[in-house]
Each structure stands twice: as C-alpha cells, then as structure tokens.
C-alpha cells in the first residue's frame, strides 16, 4: 500500500488510515481533548441554569410587587408533588377504541338524539292537545 501524507494529525484521525494503528500519545491527547470538551459543556450548562434561576427569581420578585400593589393573593400551588405519582405503571396514553366500540357509541348518541327528539315532540303534542281541549267545549 502507498502511504498517504496528512499534514494535520486530526485529518489522519478523521480519515483513519489502515496501515497506521495510532500511537498511545494520540489516543491520550484525544481522550484529554474529549474530557476538556465535556467539562466545558457541563460548565456552560451550569452557567445557563444559574442565569435562568436568577431571571426567574427576578420575575417572581416583580410578580410579588404587583400582587402587593393591587392586593392580589398568590395562588397556592396545590400540586407540589408529582401529578403522575398516583398513576404507577399506567400508560399516559389511553386505550384506543375498536371500530365496534366506536359504532356502539355512535348508536348510543343517535338513540340519545332520537330520545330527545321524541320527548320534545311528545311535549309539543301534549301542549297542542291541551290548547285544543281548551277551545273545544263539549256539552
């Protein structure tokens, strides 16, 4: 095989030549660079979280000043605990209904609408009946 020349070590690592196995110094340097990168990411995340925590504290302070100014009571946070704690082992998604179940529900709704229509017609008929009986005097 012809040995290729790569002026930059990072290119050599990126391309990965077959005939060079890589030295332990290169691996150590790469591990060290990776550790530094991970540390920098962690520190950046901590700074971001701290920044957002401070911003939220300032917002809450402003909210409290507004509440005090207008005499508004702060809502109590009822759910301090995890709202899903009582749902141990259950899925967040509900069970899908089968076509048969959907058809049964549609039929029940139709029956409900039919029953409502029937009841409204019956009330109208009784009202008409009472009006007619009131106008007709049987002797």
C-alpha positions in Angstrom: 0.0 0.0 0.0 1.0 3.5 -0.6 1.3 5.6 2.5 -0.5 8.9 2.3 0.8 12.1 3.8 -1.6 14.1 6.0 -0.1 17.3 7.3 -2.6 17.6 10.1 -3.0 14.8 12.7 -6.7 15.5 13.1 -7.2 14.7 9.4 -5.3 11.4 9.9 -7.7 10.5 12.7 -10.7 11.6 10.7 -9.8 9.6 7.6 -8.3 6.7 9.5 -5.5 5.2 7.5 -5.3 1.4 7.6 -1.6 1.0 7.9 -1.2 3.1 11.0 -2.5 1.9 14.2 -2.3 5.2 16.1 0.1 5.8 19.0 -0.9 5.9 22.6 0.1 9.5 22.8 -2.5 10.4 20.1 -5.2 8.4 22.0 -4.3 10.1 25.3 -4.4 13.5 23.6 -7.8 12.7 22.1 -9.1 11.5 25.4 -7.8 14.6 27.1 -9.5 16.8 24.5 -12.7 15.0 24.9 -12.6 15.4 28.7 -12.0 19.1 28.3 -14.8 19.4 25.8 -17.2 17.6 28.1 -16.1 19.8 31.1 -16.7 22.9 29.1 -20.2 21.7 28.1 -21.0 20.9 31.7 -19.8 24.4 32.9 -21.8 26.1 30.1 -24.9 24.2 31.2 -24.4 25.2 34.8 -24.0 28.8 33.9 -27.1 28.7 31.7 -29.1 27.1 34.6 -27.9 29.7 37.1 -28.8 32.5 34.7 -32.3 31.2 34.2 -32.7 30.7 38.0 -31.7 34.3 38.6 -34.1 35.5 35.9 -37.0 33.6 37.4 -36.2 35.0 40.9 -36.3 38.5 39.5 -39.6 37.7 37.7 -41.1 36.3 40.9 -40.0 39.4 42.8 -41.7 41.6 40.2 -44.9 39.5 40.4 -44.9 39.8 44.1 -44.6 43.6 43.9 -47.6 43.7 41.5 -49.6 41.4 43.9 -48.8 43.7 46.8 -49.6 46.8 44.9 -53.0 45.6 43.8 -53.8 43.4 46.8 -53.9 40.2 44.8 -53.5 37.0 46.8 -51.0 34.5 45.5 -52.4 31.2 44.3 -51.4 28.3 46.4 -49.6 25.6 44.5 -51.6 22.6 45.3 -49.6 20.1 43.4 -46.2 20.3 45.0 -45.8 16.6 44.3 -45.5 14.8 41.0 -49.0 14.8 39.5 -48.4 11.4 37.9 -47.3 9.8 41.1 -50.7 8.0 41.6 -50.6 6.5 38.1 -47.9 3.9 38.9 -47.4 1.6 36.0 -50.2 3.0 33.9 -49.6 4.5 30.5 -50.2 8.1 29.7 -52.0 7.2 26.5 -55.5 6.0 26.7 -56.5 2.7 25.1 -57.7 3.0 21.5 -61.3 2.1 20.9 -62.1 -0.7 18.4 -64.4 0.0 15.5 -67.1 -1.9 17.2 -66.9 0.3 20.3 -67.0 3.4 18.2 -70.0 2.1 16.3 -71.8 1.4 19.6 -71.1 4.9 20.9 -72.4 6.4 17.7 -75.5 4.4 18.0 -76.0 5.4 21.6 -75.6 9.0 20.6 -78.1 8.6 17.9 -80.5 7.0 20.4 -79.9 9.9 22.8 -80.7 12.3 20.0 -83.7 10.3 19.0 -84.9 10.2 22.6 -84.5 14.0 22.9 -86.5 14.5 19.7 -89.2 12.1 20.8 -89.5 13.8 24.1 -89.7 17.3 22.5 -92.4 16.0 20.1 -94.4 14.5 22.9 -94.3 17.7 24.9 -95.4 19.7 21.8 -98.3 17.2 21.2 -99.5 17.5 24.8 -99.4 21.3 24.6 -101.4 21.2 21.4 -103.8 18.8 22.9 -104.4 21.0 25.9 -104.9 24.0 23.7 -107.5 22.2 21.5 -109.3 20.8 24.5 -109.4 24.3 26.0 -111.0 25.7 22.8 -113.5 22.9 22.4 -116.3 22.9 24.8 -118.1 19.6 24.8 -121.6 19.7 26.1 
